[in-house]
Amino acid sequence: MLIENKETIIVMTQEGYIKQVPQDSFRIQNRGGKGVIGMDIKEADNISYIKTAMTHDYILFFSNMGRVFQTRVWEIPASTRTSKGKAVQNIIALRPDEKVTSMLCYDKATLGTNTQVVMSTQQGVVKKTPFDQFTNIRANGIIAINLDRDDQLLWVNFTDGQHNVMLTTHEGKTIIFKELEIRQTGRSSRGVRGIAVDKNDYVVGS
């Protein structure tokens, strides 16, 4: 089966409902417009991720438990702009109580040879791992980071190794440091301390 490589939009909610919709489902409006409904969601749910991608691209799903899963964009169910979408558990093998906390779309042909994957956790641990360690991922996922018992993987992004990293906690503390200060480690490692958090504090953004 031949699949057209076209631009699409991936939308996922906090409760784990995901879909892809054609890019032309959203028209350009002038400033002050009323907008359009982007997704039919439950009252207690919110949209977490909106990504543009090509249907031949790959998606990495990182979970709060430190695992990573991979699929192709065309495997995400296509749907209408206003539909709820499908539960992501129908696409990747999440465990009970496991949820997606970061989603990265990429084209293998466009990533540089020095591409790194940088992560941060709720307890302030940061980690940098070469992207080539995430190219062969089993259907049931692989370990992306070795977490402490009371920690969760919070944020993941691609980088070329030359950026700054900023961590912000629930109590309003912020730290900025050069990414070069994070030593490169393998997938199954824990990482290093990015920010020291108090007993009742935790990282909320990176």
N, C-alpha and C positions, 0 to 999 in steps of 0.2 A: 504494500500500500504506500503510495506517494503522498506525503504531507507537505502542503504549501508552506514555505517559510515566510510568514507574514507577522507584522507587528501586532501585539496583543497586550492587554492589561491584566495583571494578576491581582486579585483582591482577596484578602483573608481577614477574618475577624478574630477577636480575642478568644472566642469559644471554639475556634478551629474550623470554621466554614470557609471554603475556598472555591474560587471559580476563575475562569478566564473569560474575558469579554473582548469583542473587537474594539480596536482603538477608536474607530469612528462612532462608537456608541456615545461618546462624550463630545458635544460640539462646543466650539469656542463661543463664549459670551462676553459682552461688554462689562466693564466694571459696574458694580451695583445690580447685576442681574440676579434672578431668583435662584439660579442653579437648577440641577436636576437630581432626581433620586439615583444614587449610585448602587444601592444594595438594600434588599429587604432583610432587616435584621431584627432579632428579638429585642425587647425593651432593655434587658440587662446586658446586651452584647454591644460591642463597639468594633469598628474597623481598625485593625492593627497595622496592616501592610498594604500598600498599593505600589506595584512595580510594573514598569514597562519592560517588555522582553520580546524576542522573536520566538516563534513556535518551535524552532529547532534548538533553542538554547537549553541549558541545563539549570536545574534549581537545586540548591543545597538547603535543607531544612535542619536547623540546629535546635535541639530541645533543652529544656531546663535541666534535664538529667545529664547533660554533657555529651549527648550522642548526636550524630549527623547522618542524614539520609539524603539520597539523591534521586531525582527523577527528571524527565524531560518536560518542557513546558507543554508540549502537545498532549501529554498524559493528564494534565489538569482538565477536568470537565469544562467544556465550553458551555456558556449559559448566556442568558439575557442580562441587561444592565440592572434590572430590578429584582432578579431572583436571589434566593438566599445562598445558593451554592451547595456543595457537598461537604460532608465531614472529612477533614484531612486524614482521619484514621482509615478511610477507605483507600487511601493512596500510599501512605507509609505506615510501617508497623510500630506505631506508638504503643507504649505500655499504659495501663491504667494510671491516672494521675500524672502522666507525662504530657507536656504541651510544647508547641513550637514557640521559641522566643526570638529567633532570627531567621530570615529567609534571604538568600543571595541568589540572583540570577546571573548567568555568565555564558559567554561563547568561548569555547576552547581556543578558537583561532585568534581571538583578540587579547587574551590575557598575556602579559609579559612574562618572561622566564624568571623574573625576580619577584613575582607576585607572592605576597604573604597573606595569611589569615590571622587577624588579630582578634582576641576575645577578651571579655571582662566578665567577672562574676558579681553576684550580689554582695559578697563579702570582700570585694576589692582586689581580687586576684586578677592579674592580666597575663596573657600568653600570646606568643607569636610563633606560628608554625608555617613552614613552606607549603604553598598550595598543592604541590605535586603529591603530598601525602593524603589528599582528599579526592584523587581521581578514580580510584577503584573502590566503590562503596557497595557493600552487600545490601540486599533488599531489606534486611532487618536492622540496618544501620551499623555504624562503627563508632568507637569512642573518639570524641574530638578533644576532650579534656578530662583529666582525672580530678574529680571534685571532692572537697572535704564533705563530711557527712551532713553538715548544716548549710551547705552552699548550693547555689543554682547558677547555671550559665545564663547570662542576661543579654549580652550584646556581641555581635560578630560582624566583621566587615573585611573587605579586601583592602590591601594597601601595597605600596611599593617599597615600604620600609623607611620612608623619609618624612613621615608626617608627625604631628604632635598628637598626644592622647590626652583627653580631658575626662575625668571621672567626677560625678556629682552625687552627693549622698542625700538621703531623705531629710537630714537635719541641716542641709544647706552648705556643707563643706565641699570644696572643689579643689582639685589638683590638676595641673597641666605639666606634662613632661614629654621629652622627646621619645619617639618610638624606638630610636636607636639604643635607648637604655634597657629595652626588653631583650634579653638574650633569646636566641632562636632555639626552640625545643621541639621534640617529636609529639605526635598526636596523644600518646598515652601519658604524657607528663602533666604535672599539676600547674605549672606556671610560677610566677613570682608575685610578690606583694606590690600592688599598684597604689593603694591607699589604705591606711590603717583606720578602721571604723570602730566606733565605740560599741558597747554591748547592745544597745537598743537602736543603733543606726545601721544603715545599709545603702548600697549604691542603687540609685534609681535611673541614672542616665550616663551614657558614654558618648 
